[in-house]
Amino acid sequence: MDRLEELHGRWEASNAPAQKMRCPTWAEDINCFSMHESMQEQQQRMQEEYEQMYKPHACELHAWDANGFDRCVANRRIILIGDSLMRQMFQSLACLLGPVTASEHASNWSDTSSTSAVNYPMPGYPGKYVSKQFWGELQLVSGASVHARIFGSFSSILLEDLLTELGPLTERDVIITNFGAWYPRFVKQDGGVVVSSTYQRFERDMADLMRVLRQTPAQVLWRSYAPTHFGGESGAYVSGEDYQEGCKPAALGEVWYDKWVADYLSSCGAKCDRVHMLPVFQLSLNKHQSHLGSISKATVGSQSDCRHWCSNVLHAWNQVLYNKLCF
């Protein structure tokens, strides 16, 4: 794949039945087969979703192979840093890597011995602190390890402390990152919809993120933005709107997040040569039926969850990761 590849393609029916793999208990909430099992219509629709495979137009993806991934990343560290969607990607890896996992651990951040367990101010919000949500580790039989450090909104100070705590980074380490869900572009205000001040922080915060990561020797993958499907051409969530009617198709998706990152990386020059895109936006765009809120009627508060994903889409993200790192 090219450094800034978008990976256009289509989902096709697969001849192979959907696999119901075993996951750690803390990763089961991405398994949409286990939700509302008595609701036959939703279960049938989920079966159809899970029995599709993503086929890029310009290449062919190697099928996921846990043993192949383990051999490829032997004695390396894969470090996932981001928000709740990055947590879902880690949960998917925990399921996919089950056959080659020597040990696993997941907990709330507050239950760890991390030196970064102190409160970190949330930039731009006086008196508020970054929500440190999840901490995970997988040790693989090859000597590789996968680490997840999940926090809600970005803080460069917290990021720098985490990287220090992980120990000296080398060119064999891989950092996968994304922050975007906490930067909605639009807000409902005075009867209309305007650009939110929260989104205006996105460029500043992501430039700060790249500043920190490009100084490390590690390979960095920006996991492209994961589309939302709340309605309209972009599928964007509008703060203040009420979403209780399930997830809807989006023709274009919220393209502005990845466009900004791609433009930044293109203009950054040699300083950003080790930063690549991990392209999952296009493969996720037409999967509005595979959100937690599509199948299970899962909600955030009282609203349909059209942001977080079922494991079929998350597994496809990690199939792309396997191809990006190993072929």
MOPEWO-V338338 format. One record per residue. RES is the residue in three letters. NEAR is the number of other C-alpha atoms within 8 Angstrom. D_CENTER is the distance of its C-alpha to the mean C-alpha in Angstrom with 1 decimal. Layout:
res->[RES,RES]
near->[NEAR,NEAR]
d_center->[D_CENTER,D_CENTER]
//
This chain:
res->[MET,ASP,ARG,LEU,GLU,GLU,LEU,HIS,GLY,ARG,TRP,GLU,ALA,SER,ASN,ALA,PRO,ALA,GLN,LYS,MET,ARG,CYS,PRO,THR,TRP,ALA,GLU,ASP,ILE,ASN,CYS,PHE,SER,MET,HIS,GLU,SER,MET,GLN,GLU,GLN,GLN,GLN,ARG,MET,GLN,GLU,GLU,TYR,GLU,GLN,MET,TYR,LYS,PRO,HIS,ALA,CYS,GLU,LEU,HIS,ALA,TRP,ASP,ALA,ASN,GLY,PHE,ASP,ARG,CYS,VAL,ALA,ASN,ARG,ARG,ILE,ILE,LEU,ILE,GLY,ASP,SER,LEU,MET,ARG,GLN,MET,PHE,GLN,SER,LEU,ALA,CYS,LEU,LEU,GLY,PRO,VAL,THR,ALA,SER,GLU,HIS,ALA,SER,ASN,TRP,SER,ASP,THR,SER,SER,THR,SER,ALA,VAL,ASN,TYR,PRO,MET,PRO,GLY,TYR,PRO,GLY,LYS,TYR,VAL,SER,LYS,GLN,PHE,TRP,GLY,GLU,LEU,GLN,LEU,VAL,SER,GLY,ALA,SER,VAL,HIS,ALA,ARG,ILE,PHE,GLY,SER,PHE,SER,SER,ILE,LEU,LEU,GLU,ASP,LEU,LEU,THR,GLU,LEU,GLY,PRO,LEU,THR,GLU,ARG,ASP,VAL,ILE,ILE,THR,ASN,PHE,GLY,ALA,TRP,TYR,PRO,ARG,PHE,VAL,LYS,GLN,ASP,GLY,GLY,VAL,VAL,VAL,SER,SER,THR,TYR,GLN,ARG,PHE,GLU,ARG,ASP,MET,ALA,ASP,LEU,MET,ARG,VAL,LEU,ARG,GLN,THR,PRO,ALA,GLN,VAL,LEU,TRP,ARG,SER,TYR,ALA,PRO,THR,HIS,PHE,GLY,GLY,GLU,SER,GLY,ALA,TYR,VAL,SER,GLY,GLU,ASP,TYR,GLN,GLU,GLY,CYS,LYS,PRO,ALA,ALA,LEU,GLY,GLU,VAL,TRP,TYR,ASP,LYS,TRP,VAL,ALA,ASP,TYR,LEU,SER,SER,CYS,GLY,ALA,LYS,CYS,ASP,ARG,VAL,HIS,MET,LEU,PRO,VAL,PHE,GLN,LEU,SER,LEU,ASN,LYS,HIS,GLN,SER,HIS,LEU,GLY,SER,ILE,SER,LYS,ALA,THR,VAL,GLY,SER,GLN,SER,ASP,CYS,ARG,HIS,TRP,CYS,SER,ASN,VAL,LEU,HIS,ALA,TRP,ASN,GLN,VAL,LEU,TYR,ASN,LYS,LEU,CYS,PHE]
near->[4,4,7,8,9,8,11,9,11,9,9,8,7,8,5,5,6,7,4,4,6,6,10,8,5,8,12,8,6,12,10,12,9,6,8,9,8,4,7,7,6,10,12,8,9,12,10,8,10,8,12,10,9,10,11,11,9,7,6,7,9,6,5,7,6,11,8,7,11,13,8,8,10,9,8,11,12,12,12,14,13,15,13,9,9,13,12,12,12,11,11,14,10,12,12,10,9,10,7,10,11,8,7,9,7,9,9,9,11,6,6,9,5,7,6,7,9,5,6,9,11,13,7,4,8,7,6,7,9,13,7,9,9,13,13,12,11,13,12,12,9,9,9,14,12,11,12,13,11,15,14,12,10,11,12,9,7,9,8,9,9,9,10,8,8,7,6,6,10,8,8,8,12,13,12,12,12,12,10,9,7,8,9,14,12,13,12,12,8,4,5,6,9,8,9,10,6,10,11,10,9,10,8,8,10,10,8,9,9,8,8,10,9,12,6,8,8,13,11,13,12,11,11,11,10,9,11,12,16,12,12,9,9,12,16,14,12,11,8,7,7,5,8,7,5,12,15,11,12,14,6,9,13,10,8,6,9,9,8,9,9,10,8,8,10,7,6,8,8,5,7,9,7,9,12,10,12,12,12,14,11,11,13,11,12,8,10,15,9,13,15,16,14,15,15,10,10,10,9,7,4,6,9,15,15,15,10,10,12,12,10,9,11,12,12,10,10,11,12,12,9,11,10,9,7,7,5]
d_center->[18.9,19.9,18.3,17.1,17.0,15.6,16.2,18.1,19.2,19.9,19.3,22.5,24.1,24.2,27.4,25.8,25.3,21.9,21.4,21.1,20.0,20.6,17.9,18.5,19.5,16.7,14.2,16.4,15.0,12.5,15.7,17.1,20.4,21.3,21.2,24.5,26.0,29.3,28.1,29.2,28.1,24.4,24.5,26.1,23.5,20.7,22.7,22.8,19.1,18.5,21.4,20.0,18.7,17.2,19.9,19.5,22.7,23.4,22.6,22.1,19.2,20.4,19.7,17.6,20.0,19.4,22.6,22.0,18.6,20.5,23.4,21.4,19.7,22.8,23.5,20.4,17.7,13.9,12.5,8.9,9.3,7.5,7.6,7.4,4.0,3.6,6.8,6.3,5.1,8.1,10.1,10.0,11.2,13.8,15.1,15.3,16.9,19.3,22.3,22.0,20.9,23.8,22.5,19.6,19.2,17.0,18.4,18.3,18.5,22.1,23.2,22.6,25.1,22.8,24.9,22.2,22.8,24.8,24.1,22.5,23.6,21.1,22.0,24.0,24.6,27.8,28.1,24.4,22.1,18.5,17.0,16.2,14.5,13.7,14.9,14.5,16.4,17.1,20.3,21.0,24.5,24.6,24.1,20.5,18.2,14.5,13.8,11.2,12.2,10.5,12.4,12.5,14.0,14.5,17.6,18.9,21.5,19.1,17.0,20.4,21.6,18.6,19.2,22.9,22.5,20.7,23.8,24.8,22.0,23.3,22.5,21.5,18.4,15.0,12.6,8.9,7.8,6.7,8.6,9.6,9.7,12.7,14.6,16.0,18.5,21.2,23.3,26.4,29.4,33.2,32.7,30.6,27.1,26.6,23.9,22.7,23.4,19.9,18.5,21.3,19.8,16.6,18.6,20.4,17.5,15.5,18.9,19.3,16.0,17.1,20.6,19.7,17.5,20.0,22.7,21.4,22.5,19.1,17.2,14.2,11.3,9.6,6.5,8.0,7.7,6.9,10.5,12.2,15.5,17.9,20.7,22.4,21.8,18.6,17.2,16.8,17.1,20.4,21.1,24.4,24.2,24.5,22.1,23.6,24.2,21.1,18.5,20.1,19.7,18.8,20.8,19.0,15.8,15.0,15.7,16.8,13.6,13.2,17.0,17.5,15.4,17.2,20.5,20.0,19.4,22.3,24.6,23.7,25.8,26.2,24.5,21.0,21.9,19.6,16.5,15.0,12.4,10.0,10.8,8.8,10.2,13.5,12.9,11.0,13.7,16.5,14.9,15.8,17.5,14.5,13.1,14.3,16.9,18.1,19.3,20.0,20.8,18.4,18.7,17.7,21.2,23.2,20.8,18.9,15.2,14.0,10.5,9.1,9.3,11.9,11.6,13.2,10.4,7.9,10.9,11.3,8.1,9.7,13.0,12.2,11.3,14.7,16.5,15.4,16.5,19.4,21.2]
//
